[in-house]
Amino acid sequence: MTAYAVVNPATGETIKTYPTATDEEIQGAITKAQAAYKSWGRTTTVAERAALVRRVAELHNERVDELADLIVTEMGKPRDEAVGEVEFSAAIYEYYADHAEEFLADEEITLLAGEGTARITREPVGVLLGIMPWNFPAYQVARFAAPNLCLGNTILLKHAPQCPSSAEAIQRIFDDAGFPQGAYVNIYATNEQAADVIADPRVQGVSVTGSERAGAAVAEVAGRNLKKVVLELGGSDPFLVLGTDNLDATVEAALAARLGNTGQACNAGKRFIVVEELYDEFLSKFTDGILAHGRAPLSSTLAADRLTAQIEEATSSGARLITSGAEREGAHVPSGVLTDVSRDSATFYQELFGPVAMVFKAADEDEAIELANDTPFGLGSYVFTNDPEQAERVASQIEAGMVFVNCVDADGVELPFGGVKRSGMGRELGRFGIEEFVNRKMIRVNA
């Protein structure tokens, strides 16, 4: 049974619980979403749908304090970051409202033989299920809902069990924006009910942001039922330090890449790979910065348990750990730096979700690239160098969906987000984000 509850990770206090949906309520939600698709998604214009999405953007900005407070309470995000998340979410809705007509315009095809014309029209496919994580309660919904509602698809949204208040507040925003009943439906579903939703013939696809295990489970059900999936899963993003004219600035960027959202971001820098000539000085400055972070609450005691177990596995395999010295207490985990992590250690190949970094020494550029790619993940990556040719050369060899050169926190609403390997499939944001759940219908007309 999936329990929906607001548990403050800083205190462990259960603030509010929410009942999970009954099977009848789930069926009713699907029926409403299907009806909205037929009566609204297929009959309104892109401009009409975009106007509603624009109002969602406005309401996010108007209610930024309310939404930020909920995020802080539910999963412990620092408040300034929670405010930034809500504002970025608003920007996503606004971006798609601005560009939906352009992105969904008909596309002419030049015929190689015969008379007449041919074109591609972009149309909705129907009801979609979104399964969202706890670490970005507003942002993840925006990435999925904004483009698909502009397109005319309708949304069933299963949020993380620890974010029910955010889920409720976001549902209220869509209602207040004027969307018809069924266009966006929050469901407090169990995992078993979510599997039934995917299997329902009225549902045409599913998008998941979460763990590898969650993605595999959803993809299995979706594949069995011939449903399209978009998977944004884990990441163990490499941060390569190959050269710099300002090591202090590079260290500050590395700290930002590791510590944002208390290290609980799939595309955070997690493995810091530094060439030999810069390693000692980088490690010293970087470690000082990590330790200054102290002890912070993760999203839950379960998350803290997982991170603690990974650290213990690494150290038992010979890794060296430097910590801020604070003791683990509840969801509060001391920040730290792991060095000498062996490839014989399971932790070497895992994602660390929290304020703990792995740092590796590389003899040269080639070894740095080899270390960067020696991972089952392939979401994002960071390359820092003062050599533009090296930047291009290395970026072309990194096995990841995204490479950021000499910058962090450089995500944008216009930039496609997604990965390769076990980090998933498909893209969100930008032009590509509206192309995932679309019927590219070819219409051929003879002269």
C-alpha positions as CSV (number, residue, x, y, z in Angstrom):
1,M,0.0,0.0,0.0
2,T,1.4,3.4,-0.9
3,A,0.9,5.8,2.0
4,Y,0.6,9.5,1.2
5,A,1.8,11.6,4.1
6,V,3.6,14.8,4.8
7,V,6.5,14.0,7.1
8,N,8.8,16.9,7.9
9,P,12.3,15.4,7.3
10,A,13.9,18.0,9.6
11,T,11.9,16.8,12.6
12,G,10.4,13.5,11.7
13,E,6.9,14.8,12.5
14,T,4.0,13.5,10.5
15,I,2.0,16.6,9.7
16,K,-0.8,15.3,7.6
17,T,-1.9,12.1,5.9
18,Y,-3.9,11.6,2.8
19,P,-6.1,8.5,1.8
20,T,-5.0,6.6,-1.2
21,A,-7.5,6.4,-4.0
22,T,-10.0,3.6,-4.3
23,D,-10.0,1.5,-7.4
24,E,-13.4,3.1,-8.2
25,E,-11.8,6.6,-7.9
26,I,-9.0,5.6,-10.2
27,Q,-11.4,4.3,-12.8
28,G,-13.4,7.5,-12.5
29,A,-10.2,9.6,-13.0
30,I,-9.4,7.7,-16.2
31,T,-13.0,8.1,-17.5
32,K,-12.8,11.9,-16.8
33,A,-9.4,12.2,-18.6
34,Q,-10.6,10.3,-21.6
35,A,-13.8,12.4,-21.8
36,A,-11.7,15.6,-21.6
37,Y,-9.4,14.4,-24.3
38,K,-12.4,13.7,-26.6
39,S,-14.3,16.9,-25.8
40,W,-11.4,19.3,-25.2
41,G,-8.1,18.0,-26.4
42,R,-9.4,17.1,-29.8
43,T,-11.7,20.2,-30.4
44,T,-9.8,23.2,-29.0
45,T,-7.0,25.1,-30.8
46,V,-3.4,25.2,-29.8
47,A,-3.8,28.9,-29.0
48,E,-6.8,28.2,-26.7
49,R,-4.9,25.5,-24.8
50,A,-1.8,27.6,-24.6
51,A,-3.8,30.4,-23.0
52,L,-4.8,28.1,-20.1
53,V,-1.2,26.9,-19.7
54,R,-0.1,30.6,-19.5
55,R,-2.6,31.1,-16.7
56,V,-0.9,28.2,-14.9
57,A,2.4,30.0,-15.2
58,E,0.8,33.2,-13.7
59,L,-0.7,31.2,-10.8
60,H,2.6,29.6,-10.0
61,N,4.1,33.1,-9.7
62,E,1.2,34.4,-7.6
63,R,1.4,31.4,-5.3
64,V,5.1,31.0,-5.1
65,D,5.3,31.4,-1.3
66,E,2.6,28.8,-0.7
67,L,4.2,26.3,-3.0
68,A,7.7,26.9,-1.7
69,D,6.5,26.4,1.9
70,L,4.9,23.1,1.0
71,I,8.1,21.9,-0.8
72,V,10.3,22.8,2.2
73,T,8.0,21.0,4.6
74,E,7.5,17.9,2.5
75,M,11.1,17.2,1.4
76,G,13.4,19.6,3.2
77,K,14.6,21.7,0.3
78,P,16.3,25.0,1.3
79,R,13.6,27.7,1.0
80,D,15.5,29.9,-1.5
81,E,15.9,26.8,-3.7
82,A,12.2,26.0,-3.3
83,V,11.3,29.5,-4.5
84,G,13.6,29.1,-7.4
85,E,12.0,25.8,-8.3
86,V,8.5,27.3,-8.4
87,E,9.7,30.3,-10.5
88,F,11.5,28.0,-13.0
89,S,8.3,25.9,-13.2
90,A,6.3,29.0,-14.1
91,A,8.9,29.8,-16.8
92,I,8.4,26.3,-18.3
93,Y,4.6,26.8,-18.6
94,E,5.2,30.2,-20.1
95,Y,7.7,28.9,-22.6
96,Y,5.3,26.3,-24.0
97,A,2.5,28.8,-24.0
98,D,4.7,31.1,-26.1
99,H,6.0,28.5,-28.5
100,A,3.3,25.8,-28.8
101,E,1.8,27.1,-32.0
102,E,5.3,27.3,-33.6
103,F,6.3,23.8,-32.4
104,L,3.0,22.2,-33.4
105,A,2.7,23.8,-36.9
106,D,2.1,21.6,-39.9
107,E,5.3,20.6,-41.7
108,E,5.4,20.3,-45.5
109,I,7.2,17.4,-47.1
110,T,8.8,17.7,-50.5
111,L,7.6,14.9,-52.7
112,L,10.2,13.0,-54.7
113,A,7.6,11.6,-57.2
114,G,4.0,12.2,-58.1
115,E,1.7,15.2,-58.0
116,G,0.0,17.0,-55.1
117,T,1.2,17.6,-51.5
118,A,2.2,15.9,-48.3
119,R,2.5,17.2,-44.8
120,I,2.9,16.3,-41.2
121,T,0.3,17.4,-38.7
122,R,1.1,17.1,-35.0
123,E,-1.9,15.8,-32.9
124,P,-2.4,14.6,-29.4
125,V,-2.6,10.9,-28.6
126,G,-4.9,10.8,-25.6
127,V,-4.6,10.2,-21.9
128,L,-1.1,10.1,-20.3
129,L,0.1,9.0,-16.9
130,G,2.9,10.9,-15.2
131,I,4.7,9.4,-12.2
132,M,6.7,12.1,-10.5
133,P,9.4,12.1,-7.8
134,W,9.8,13.9,-4.5
135,N,12.9,15.9,-5.1
136,F,11.4,18.6,-7.4
137,P,7.7,18.5,-6.6
138,A,6.7,21.4,-8.9
139,Y,9.4,21.4,-11.6
140,Q,8.9,17.7,-12.5
141,V,5.2,18.2,-13.0
142,A,5.8,21.3,-15.2
143,R,8.2,19.5,-17.5
144,F,5.6,16.8,-18.2
145,A,2.3,18.7,-18.1
146,A,3.1,21.9,-19.9
147,P,3.9,20.6,-23.3
148,N,1.3,17.8,-23.3
149,L,-1.6,20.0,-22.3
150,C,-0.6,22.5,-25.0
151,L,-0.7,19.6,-27.4
152,G,-4.1,18.4,-26.2
153,N,-3.2,15.3,-24.3
154,T,-4.8,14.9,-20.9
155,I,-2.9,14.1,-17.7
156,L,-3.3,11.7,-14.9
157,L,-0.6,12.7,-12.3
158,K,0.7,10.3,-9.6
159,H,3.0,12.3,-7.4
160,A,5.5,10.9,-4.9
161,P,3.8,9.7,-1.7
162,Q,5.7,12.2,0.4
163,C,4.5,15.2,-1.7
164,P,0.7,15.0,-1.4
165,S,0.2,18.6,-0.3
166,S,2.2,19.9,-3.3
167,A,0.1,17.5,-5.5
168,E,-3.1,19.0,-4.1
169,A,-1.9,22.6,-4.5
170,I,-0.9,22.0,-8.1
171,Q,-4.3,20.4,-8.9
172,R,-5.9,23.5,-7.5
173,I,-3.8,25.7,-9.8
174,F,-5.0,23.8,-12.9
175,D,-8.6,24.0,-11.7
176,D,-8.3,27.7,-11.0
177,A,-6.6,28.3,-14.4
178,G,-9.8,27.1,-16.1
179,F,-8.9,23.7,-17.4
180,P,-12.0,21.5,-17.9
181,Q,-12.6,18.6,-15.5
182,G,-10.4,15.7,-16.5
183,A,-7.7,17.6,-18.4
184,Y,-5.4,17.3,-15.4
185,V,-6.3,14.9,-12.6
186,N,-4.2,14.2,-9.5
187,I,-4.5,10.6,-8.3
188,Y,-3.2,9.3,-5.0
189,A,-2.6,5.9,-6.5
190,T,-0.7,2.9,-5.2
191,N,2.0,1.4,-7.3
192,E,-0.3,-1.5,-8.1
193,Q,-3.0,0.9,-9.2
194,A,-0.5,2.8,-11.4
195,A,0.3,-0.5,-13.1
196,D,-3.4,-1.0,-13.8
197,V,-3.6,2.6,-15.2
198,I,-0.8,1.9,-17.6
199,A,-2.5,-1.3,-18.8
200,D,-5.9,0.5,-19.3
201,P,-6.5,0.8,-23.1
202,R,-7.7,4.4,-22.7
203,V,-4.2,5.4,-21.5
204,Q,-1.7,5.9,-24.3
205,G,1.6,6.5,-22.6
206,V,3.5,7.1,-19.4
207,S,6.3,9.3,-18.3
208,V,8.4,8.5,-15.2
209,T,11.0,10.4,-13.3
210,G,12.5,8.3,-10.6
211,S,14.9,5.5,-9.7
212,E,16.1,2.7,-12.0
213,R,14.0,0.2,-10.2
214,A,10.8,2.4,-10.7
215,G,11.7,3.0,-14.4
216,A,12.2,-0.7,-15.0
217,A,9.0,-1.7,-13.4
218,V,7.0,0.9,-15.3
219,A,8.7,0.1,-18.6
220,E,7.9,-3.6,-18.1
221,V,4.2,-3.0,-17.7
222,A,4.2,-0.4,-20.6
223,G,6.0,-2.8,-22.9
224,R,3.7,-5.6,-22.1
225,N,0.8,-3.3,-23.1
226,L,2.5,-1.6,-26.0
227,K,2.6,1.9,-24.5
228,K,5.0,4.7,-25.2
229,V,7.3,5.5,-22.2
230,V,9.6,8.4,-21.4
231,L,12.1,7.6,-18.6
232,E,14.2,10.1,-16.7
233,L,16.1,8.0,-14.2
234,G,19.2,8.2,-12.1
235,G,22.5,9.8,-12.8
236,S,26.1,9.8,-11.5
237,D,27.2,12.7,-13.4
238,P,31.0,13.2,-13.9
239,F,32.6,16.6,-13.3
240,L,35.9,16.7,-15.1
241,V,38.5,19.3,-14.1
242,L,41.1,19.3,-16.9
243,G,42.4,22.8,-16.7
244,T,41.6,26.2,-15.3
245,D,42.7,29.8,-15.0
246,N,40.9,30.2,-11.7
247,L,40.8,27.1,-9.5
248,D,38.8,28.9,-6.8
249,A,36.0,29.6,-9.3
250,T,36.1,26.0,-10.5
251,V,35.8,24.7,-7.0
252,E,32.9,27.0,-6.3
253,A,31.2,25.6,-9.4
254,A,31.9,22.0,-8.3
255,L,30.4,22.8,-4.9
256,A,27.3,24.2,-6.5
257,A,27.0,21.1,-8.7
258,R,27.2,18.8,-5.8
259,L,25.3,20.6,-3.0
260,G,22.2,21.9,-4.8
261,N,19.0,20.5,-3.3
262,T,21.3,19.0,-0.6
263,G,22.8,16.8,-3.3
264,Q,19.5,15.2,-4.2
265,A,19.3,15.9,-7.9
266,C,19.6,13.3,-10.7
267,N,21.8,15.6,-12.7
268,A,24.0,16.8,-9.9
269,G,27.8,16.5,-10.2
270,K,28.6,13.4,-8.2
271,R,32.0,12.1,-9.4
272,F,34.7,14.6,-9.5
273,I,37.5,13.6,-11.8
274,V,40.6,15.8,-11.6
275,V,43.8,15.7,-13.6
276,E,46.9,14.9,-11.5
277,E,48.5,18.4,-11.6
278,L,45.4,20.0,-10.1
279,Y,44.2,17.2,-7.9
280,D,45.8,18.0,-4.5
281,E,44.9,21.7,-4.5
282,F,41.4,21.0,-5.8
283,L,40.7,18.2,-3.3
284,S,41.8,20.4,-0.4
285,K,39.7,23.4,-1.4
286,F,36.7,21.2,-2.4
287,T,36.8,19.2,0.8
288,D,36.8,22.4,2.8
289,G,33.7,23.6,1.0
290,I,31.9,20.3,1.4
291,L,32.6,20.1,5.1
292,A,31.4,23.6,5.6
293,H,28.0,22.4,4.5
294,G,27.7,20.5,7.8
295,R,24.9,18.2,8.5
296,A,21.6,18.7,6.6
297,P,18.4,16.7,6.5
298,L,17.8,14.6,3.4
299,S,14.2,14.1,2.2
300,S,13.5,11.2,4.6
301,T,15.2,8.8,7.0
302,L,15.0,6.1,4.3
303,A,17.0,8.3,2.0
304,A,19.5,8.8,4.8
305,D,19.7,5.1,5.4
306,R,20.5,4.4,1.8
307,L,23.2,7.0,1.6
308,T,24.8,5.8,4.9
309,A,24.8,2.2,3.6
310,Q,26.6,3.3,0.4
311,I,29.2,5.2,2.4
312,E,29.8,2.2,4.7
313,E,30.1,-0.1,1.7
314,A,32.7,2.1,0.0
315,T,34.8,2.5,3.2
316,S,34.7,-1.2,3.9
317,S,36.1,-1.7,0.4
318,G,39.1,0.6,1.1
319,A,37.7,4.1,0.4
320,R,38.7,7.1,2.5
321,L,36.0,9.3,4.0
322,I,36.4,12.8,5.3
323,T,33.2,14.1,6.9
324,S,32.1,17.3,8.6
325,G,32.3,15.4,11.9
326,A,28.6,15.5,12.8
327,E,26.8,12.4,13.7
328,R,24.0,10.9,11.7
329,E,20.7,11.7,13.3
330,G,17.4,10.8,11.7
331,A,17.4,12.2,8.2
332,H,20.4,14.5,8.9
333,V,23.5,13.1,7.2
334,P,27.0,14.7,7.6
335,S,28.5,16.0,4.4
336,G,31.6,14.3,3.2
337,V,34.2,13.5,0.5
338,L,35.1,9.9,-0.5
339,T,38.5,9.3,-2.2
340,D,40.2,6.1,-3.3
341,V,36.9,4.5,-4.2
342,S,37.7,1.2,-5.8
343,R,36.1,-0.2,-8.9
344,D,35.7,-3.3,-6.8
345,S,33.2,-1.4,-4.6
346,A,29.6,-1.4,-5.5
347,T,29.4,2.3,-4.5
348,F,31.8,3.2,-7.4
349,Y,28.9,2.4,-9.9
350,Q,26.1,3.8,-7.8
351,E,24.4,7.2,-7.5
352,L,25.0,9.0,-4.3
353,F,21.9,11.1,-3.4
354,G,23.0,13.5,-0.8
355,P,25.9,15.9,0.2
356,V,28.7,13.3,-0.3
357,A,31.0,13.4,-3.3
358,M,33.5,11.0,-4.8
359,V,36.7,12.5,-6.0
360,F,39.1,10.7,-8.4
361,K,42.6,11.5,-9.7
362,A,43.2,11.1,-13.5
363,A,46.7,10.9,-15.0
364,D,45.6,12.8,-18.1
365,E,42.6,13.6,-20.4
366,D,42.2,10.1,-21.7
367,E,42.0,8.6,-18.2
368,A,39.6,11.3,-17.2
369,I,37.3,10.4,-20.1
370,E,37.6,6.7,-19.3
371,L,36.6,7.3,-15.7
372,A,33.8,9.5,-16.7
373,N,32.3,6.9,-19.0
374,D,32.8,3.9,-16.6
375,T,29.3,4.2,-15.2
376,P,26.0,2.5,-16.0
377,F,24.4,6.0,-16.1
378,G,24.5,8.7,-18.8
379,L,22.4,11.7,-17.8
380,G,24.5,14.8,-17.5
381,S,28.2,15.8,-17.3
382,Y,30.4,18.8,-16.6
383,V,33.8,19.6,-18.3
384,F,36.0,22.4,-17.0
385,T,39.0,23.4,-19.0
386,N,40.6,26.6,-20.3
387,D,41.3,25.0,-23.6
388,P,38.4,25.4,-26.1
389,E,39.7,22.7,-28.4
390,Q,40.0,20.3,-25.5
391,A,36.4,21.2,-24.4
392,E,35.0,20.2,-27.8
393,R,37.2,17.1,-28.0
394,V,36.2,15.8,-24.6
395,A,32.5,16.8,-24.9
396,S,32.2,14.7,-28.0
397,Q,33.5,11.6,-26.1
398,I,31.4,11.8,-23.0
399,E,28.6,9.2,-23.0
400,A,25.8,11.3,-21.7
401,G,22.6,13.1,-22.8
402,M,24.0,16.5,-21.7
403,V,27.4,18.1,-21.4
404,F,27.9,21.5,-19.7
405,V,31.3,23.1,-20.4
406,N,32.6,25.6,-17.9
407,C,29.2,26.1,-16.3
408,V,26.8,24.7,-13.7
409,D,23.1,25.5,-13.0
410,A,22.8,26.3,-16.7
411,D,19.6,24.4,-17.4
412,G,17.1,26.3,-19.4
413,V,13.5,25.8,-20.4
414,E,14.6,25.7,-24.0
415,L,17.3,23.1,-23.4
416,P,16.3,19.4,-23.9
417,F,16.8,17.3,-20.7
418,G,17.4,13.6,-20.7
419,G,20.0,10.8,-20.8
420,V,21.3,7.5,-22.2
421,K,22.2,4.1,-20.9
422,R,20.5,3.4,-17.5
423,S,19.6,7.1,-17.1
424,G,16.6,6.5,-19.3
425,M,15.1,7.4,-22.7
426,G,13.3,10.4,-24.2
427,R,13.6,14.1,-23.7
428,E,11.8,16.8,-21.8
429,L,11.9,20.6,-22.1
430,G,12.7,22.5,-25.3
431,R,11.3,21.7,-28.7
432,F,11.9,18.0,-28.1
433,G,9.8,17.9,-25.0
434,I,6.6,18.5,-26.9
435,E,7.5,15.8,-29.5
436,E,7.4,12.7,-27.2
437,F,3.7,12.0,-27.0
438,V,2.5,13.2,-30.3
439,N,0.9,11.7,-33.4
440,R,3.0,12.9,-36.4
441,K,0.2,12.3,-38.8
442,M,1.2,12.2,-42.5
443,I,-1.4,13.5,-44.9
444,R,-0.8,12.9,-48.6
445,V,-3.1,14.7,-51.1
446,N,-3.1,13.9,-54.8
447,A,-3.3,16.9,-57.2
